[in-house]
Every structure is written in structure tokens, then in C-alpha cells.
């Protein structure tokens, strides 16, 4: 009896394996894509400049309402990073007629909720409810937008939460690398300041919160969108009633950045870190350009999805348990493309020069084959030391015996580096650093031109 059961189990296993193999080899063909037709919309503008768009969609008697104000981090100065976020958090703490608890209860009574989200270019107040309560929901959104109480008693708690968030972000290598990447591309533009100092948050006052709201929130830069199955007449009437007498306010701030496409490598050193975070990217066309959709599709195939080429190469071809990806990050009239990956430190450079070191941010910006690196930023023990390219450079030929060349001094080459140069790909670089007795940080970067690899290698020295 046991033998019979064993034979049955083996047969089932073989059948299952055969079926699984067949499924892998012959996946079902995809169906014919269905045409997508955008639902009809109605748009009107109030006398104070507020725009509203109504879209009938779906069969469920629910409604989703978005009030988008063109104000956010773009409106911050260099000493006001995350002030817009603080304004958004404080808007959830109640209005002049409702406490935060009452606001939540009123939204729940309508069958929904209200959220406030702050982004780079806009602040969005979202709400959803049963369709029959659409006018009441519009009244709640208007109260949050127009009459926030900004209770001073809640300010310390909200700021403490934001400071905790900063501490968490500062402990994450991916956030440190992304912060440096955006700072390199955008400089002192608001897009280049994603994370504030904790002391900056501590300095914000309720007067500053109210002043930011008064200066940047108004009817002229607000657009309301209503989507769902609702009575359009009642909804339009409610919008005109709740927002018709709202002050026009200042026009939206237009501050389009001029991203820098500098060919450079930047380092953020974290001694004893178990792995490295790598960011590689450059500015690209923004959503207003005709080819932007083609760019999005291309990125989806390259690294924008789990079954993309970048992820497949690392996980399937090489067998690493990592998930690198690429993304297109867009803002108003601006966008950049970036590839991001986390790797165990021994796999970061694949050469013996860095067997004991990892970097939390290793950032390339528009680094092309054959181009020399112009700058490296190395941050050690929390102190930023800028290492600039020395004016001198030299030619090294006939590796690995180039230590003996008269223009390549012996102390310019690390022990074991010559042997490593033989195995590294010509378009990659090796980064070496150590603390000398004066605790100065020294770094060398070797960038090779594949086209001249047979003739010799070009070296650039950093002091």
C-alpha cells in the first residue's frame, strides 16, 4: 500500500512539474486591448478665478472630490523647507468652527473621510462620501481650505512628529542618496531641498504657518474636481455657495528650475555600512512635451516594473536578491530619470580595491563613456569635504606596469590597484579612500575610455 501511494505521489509530482514547465514555456496569449474613452466633463470658472470640473463616472452612488491648490514646497525659501508640509499637517487639526475630532466625525457621517497632502507644486485636499451627501462634503472641504484654525496648542506635537520623520529619513541610505542627487541637479531651487534640518522645523511658529497659508492659498490658484455618480446641479450650486466669496488671492508661483546635467560622481561615506545605494540619472523631458508618454513606456520596459530588463538582469541573469529599478520623477515643467539600486558592498565595484567599504550614496549624473569626472563629494563622519579635481592629470600606459612610468608616481597608486585595473570594465571607475595620519580624506577616481583601452588608460587625480 505504501509503495502504491509513493508511486501516485511521484506521478502527481511529475505531472505538476510538466504542467508548470508547459505553462512557463507557453504562456497564454493576451487579449485584445480595449479602447479607453474618457468620460465627458463639464468645467466652469467662478468670478474669483476658482475652476471646477465635474465628471460623471461609474455606477456606484459615491463621489470623490479633490481640491488642488497650486501651492506647496515650490513656495518655500531656503529657510522654510517643509513649512508647506507643516501647514498641511496643521490644516487637519481643525477649523474655526470644528475641532479635528469633529471634522473626522462629520466626514465619517457622510460615509467618507478627508485627507490633506502636500507636494512639490500643489496642496491637495481630498474627500469622498456617499453621492447624496456631495453638497455637505463640499462644505467640509471649503471649511478646511478657507478657515483652518491652526491651533497653537497642537504645533509642538506636529513639529515633533516631523522631526522624528527627519531622523528616520536621515538614517536611510536611499533617502540620503536621493537628497544628494536632487541637490546636485537643482541646486538651491526648492526641488533641490527635499529634507530640512531638525533645527529648521523647531524654528517654525504658528504665525509663520498662518502667513504661509494667507500668502499662497486662494481661489485663483485652486481647481476642484468632482468624480462619481452625483447630481451635477446640486454639486455646482454647492461649489458656488461655499467658494464664491473666497478671496482671489495671489496667482500661482511659476518657478521652473534649470536642472544641471553635470558629468560627475558624488560619494556619501558610511563606514561599515552593509551595502551601497547607487543612484544614476539625468534631467529628461517634462510631461508637457509630445514624447513624454513614449519616455514613460520606455522606462516601464527598462526598469519601471518588476519584470523590466534591469530587474530581470540582476535577479534572473546574475541571481542577486536585489530589485533595482528606474523611475521618472516629474514636476511642473520638469522631470528627471533615475536608476536606483541597493547592493551588498562586495558587489558594488566587483574588484579588490574596496573589500571593506560601502557607500550609502554613489551618484552618477549624466556620466557618458569617455568623459572625465569633474567633482567628487565625500562625506565622512558627518563632515562634508569637497574634493576637487586637481589641475594636473597624467597618462598611464602599458598597465599594470604603469607605476614605473616617469609621469605616474609610485605613491599615486594604491597597493593592489594596478592588478585591479586589469579586471575592471573600461567605462567603470574605482574609488579609493583612506584616512591619513592628519585624518584628511584623500580620494582617487580612475575613469577609463573604452575607445582607447588598447592604447592605455587616462587617469584623473583627486587631492
JOSUL-V215090 format. One record per helix or strand of 3 or more residues. SS is the DSSP state (A for helix, B for strand). FROM is the first residue (numbers start at 1). TO is the last residue. If there is no record, write none. Layout:
{{SS FROM TO} {SS FROM TO}}
This chain:
{{A 2 25} {B 41 45} {B 51 56} {B 62 69} {A 73 75} {A 83 91} {A 100 109} {B 113 118} {B 123 130} {A 131 146} {A 152 170} {A 173 186} {A 190 192} {A 198 203} {A 206 216} {A 219 221} {B 222 228} {A 232 243} {B 264 269} {B 275 283} {A 292 302} {A 309 317} {B 325 331} {B 334 344} {A 345 348} {A 352 354} {B 359 365} {B 375 380} {B 383 396} {A 401 404} {A 410 412} {A 417 423} {B 429 435} {B 441 447} {A 450 452} {B 457 462}}
